[in-house]
């Protein structure tokens, strides 16, 4: 778990560096604030992973969707794509988690 936290910290620092570098070149405050907001959303989705350990298949799906989301975010930071929908893919596993929890709690 400590290795994961260090890896996540390095990813966040790299993305902050790329955002800062992009801001220094373009001076576009709207684009910078959008990228910071998307970074905060992805960090929140990543932190939510610890709650998904209860349901292992949903947790594995969440990790796969997080990799896709972080990859899409870095492609956005490097100006390769302009699509932001891959960043919001972890919502699927979070909603599936809540739907499963509601469904299972009705049988108790």
Beta strands, then each sheet from edge to edge (+ up, - down):
end
